[in-house]
């Protein structure tokens, strides 16, 4: 591979053409997105390959496919271009005396818990803008230039400051119609009723019934879904009883759409954490973290 110094870095135009072609694995689609000709995209990618001394695409007939070098470069470049865009946004915000917090967050936590409470923070901090982006797995918070992340699991995020928001508790719930139809007001009767399962937590009901001294292979049968949002909808439609994190169903419980089937929640061994880079002294990050902690304490008291 060629040595690339500060004075002969690839131009933004070359990098943009490669990133777009890599994302689509198509010069034609990249050309359409960038409003260029297909031959112009092809020339720019070839110029980038010559500059780097690396083959980034394999030409297979009329198709192109990323090489391993191309795949790795595309992954790094996507992060770097987003960081560049964020730097521009931050510079503009500084000029307008507005700070932007970029937050990597679990989608269900965002829609069900954070967003309904967010107006309070924004009202108290009119000089702070919020940018929410969904992430479901731990990532390099410094490399990807996030200010904060919300993490579910253990306190095991490397090189980060982690503050616990709350432990997870899962509550058995159903619609009033389902409860009355199946007389599901005690564990023994509930064990015979249709159950709703989250595919990634197949043992949750087993664990809850074990607390109630009930064991039966049939507890694994029922309707299975891969999103909590679908289970909430299914439970609300009386398709079965659900075991759900309490924070997800505050609205349904308050309105009576769903009702508890027991006052004994399943306490899992996982928690929700607010995460920031180790050593970060950003006052906006600290303000948002303090507000999150306060909101979590208020929610836990209800």
N, C-alpha and C positions, 0 to 999 in steps of 0.2 A: 504493500500500500504506500502511496506517495505521502511525503511529509507536507502538511498544510500549515503554513504560518499565518500570522495575523494579517499579513498584507495580501494573501491570496485565498482568503476564505470564500466559499461559494456565495454568490449573490442571493438575495432573498427570492428573486424570481426563479432561480434554479431550485432552491429548496422548496418553494411553494408548489412548483410543478411536480417535483418528486413526491412530496407529501400527498398531494391530491391523487396522483397516479397510483401510489402505494395503497391508499385508502380504498380505491375502487378496483385495484389491480386491472386497470384498463386505461390506456392512453386516450381512447375515444371519449370515455365518460369524464376523464380529467379535463380534456379539451372543452367539452360542453360546459362544465362547471366554471372553468377559468375564462371562457369566451376567447379561446385560442384555437388554432387549427391543430389537428392531430399530429401533423408533422412538426409543428413548433414544440409541442410537449415532448415528442420523441427526441428532437434535437437537444432540448434543454436537459433531459435525463441523460442523454449520451455525453453531453458536456460535463455534467456532474460526475458521471462514472469515470471519465478520463481524468478529471481533476483529482478524484479520490484514488484512482488506480484500483477500483473495485467494481465488480459486476453486481449491479443491484437488481436487475431483472433478467429472467430467462425469456427469450423469444421462442414461443412454441406456435409455429404457424402464424395465424393472425392474433393470437393471444399472447399476453405477457403474464409472468408469475414472478413473485419476489423470490430472490435467492435468500439464503440464511443471512448473509451480510445485509441484504436489503431489508429483511424483516426486522433485524435488530436496529438498524439505523432508523427505520420508519418509526419504531416504538420510541426511541430516544427523541427523535425530531418532533413528534407530536407533543411530547411534554415540553420541549424547549420552545416551540412556537406558542403554546398556551401560556408559558411563563412570560414570553415576550409580550403577548397581548395583555396579560395581567399587569406587567410593568407599565405599559402605556396607560391602562385604566387607572392604576395607582397614581401615576404622575398627573393625570388630569384631575383626579380626585383631590390631590394635594393642592393643586392650583385653585380648586373650588372650595378648599378647606373642608372636604368630606373624606372620611376614611371608609374603606371597603373591607369587610371581613369576608374572606372566602372560606366556606365551611363545607367539608366533606361529611355527608350525613347519610344514615340509613333511610331509605325512602319511606318506609312505614312510620318510623319515628318522626320524620319530618311532617308528614301529612296528618298524623293522628295526635301527636303530642306537641311538637314545637310550633308549627304554624298557627294553631288556634291561640297560642299564648304570645306570639311574636309582636303583636301590635303594642303591647305594654312596653317592651324593650325599645322599639322604634320610637315610641312617643317620648320616652325618657332620654333617648340618645338620638336626636334629629340629625346629628353630624356623622352618624355611622350608617353606612349602607350594608345590606346583607346580600351575599351571593351564595345560594345553596346549590350544591352539586352532589348527586347521589354516588355513594361508594358503599359497597357491601363487604369489602375485605380490607384488612390493614394495608397501608401503603406508606411510602416514604414521605412523610408530611413536609419535610424540608425540601426535598427534591422536587416535589410537585407544587410547591409554593402555596400550600394551604395554611391558613392561620389556625384553624380549629378543625377537629374531627369528632364525630360522635361514634363511639365504639361499643359493640356488644360482645361480651365474652369475659375473658380474664384480664387482669392487670399485667399484660404481657407484651405491650407495644414497645419495641426497642427504641432507645434514644428519644424518649418523649416524656412529658409531664402528664400524668393521668390522675384525674380527680373523679371519684365515684359519684354518680348522680343518684342512683338507686339500684337495689337488687330487684331481680325479676320475680314476680309472683304471678302464677297462672290460676285463673279462677274458672270453675265449671259453670257454664251459662247456657241458656236456651231462651227461645221465645216463650211468652206466657202460654200460648196455644200448645206448644210442644210439651211444656212442663205438665200442663193439665191433661193432655191426651195420654201421655205415657206415665202419669203420676210419678214423675221423676224427681221426687223430693227427698230421697234417701239413696245412698250409694248402691244398695242391693237392687233397687228398681232401675236406677240409672244404668247399671251394667247390662241390663236387658234391652235398653233402648238404642236406637241408631246413634252412632258416634261419628263426629267429624274429626279427621286427622290431618295434621300438617305433615307432608311427606318427609321433611327434614327432621321431624321430631316424632317419629313413629312410636317411641316408648313413653311419651308424655302421659297418655291415659293410663298405661300400665303402672307408671310410678304413682299417679294420683290414687288409683284404686288400691295399690299396695299399702298406701298410708291408711286405707280404710279396711285393711285385712281381706281384700278380695283379689283373687287371682283366677284368670280364665283366658285361654287363648283366643276366645271369641272377641275379646276386647280390642284386638288388632283389626277386626273387620269393621266395615262401615264405608263412609265416603272420604276420599283422600284428595287433598288440594296442595298446591305448592306455594300458595300465598295466604298470609293471614287475612288480607282483604277479602279474598273469596270465601274463607271460612266465616268471617263476620256476616257476609251477605247470605251465605247458606243457613247459618243459625237464625238470622233474622227472618228468613223465609220458612222457618220451621222444618228444615231438612234434617236436623239432628242437634245433638248437644255438642258444645264446643268447649275446649280448654284453652283459654286465651289470656295473654298478659293483661292485667287490669288496666294499664295505662292506655291500651289500644281501644278500649270500649267504654271510656268515660261517658261519651255522648249517648250511647245506646243504653247504658245503665241508668243515667239520669232521666232519660225520656221514657224508660220502661219497655223499650223495644226488646231488650234482653234483660233477663232476671237471673240472679245467682241461684244455683242449685245446691249450694253448700257454702258454709262460712269458713271452710277449711281450704285455703289456697295451696297450690303446689309451689314450694320455694325451690327454684332451680339453683344451680351452682354458678350462674352467670349474672353479670351486672352490666349496667350502662355507665359509660365513662365519657367525660369530656377530655379531649386530648389536645395538647399543643406541643410545640417543639421545646425540648429541654433548654432551659436558660432563657426562654422568650420573656421579655419584659414589656412587650407591647401593651400600652394601657388600654387599648380597645379590646384586645384579647382578654385581659384581666377583667374588664368591665362586663364582657359577655359571659365569662365563666362565672363570675359572682352572681349575675342575674340568673343563669341556668341553675346554679346551686339553690338559690332562693326559691325559684319556681318549683324545683323538685321537692324541696322541703314542704312547701305549701300543698303540693299534690299528694304527698305521702300522708299528710294530716287528714285528708278528706276520706 
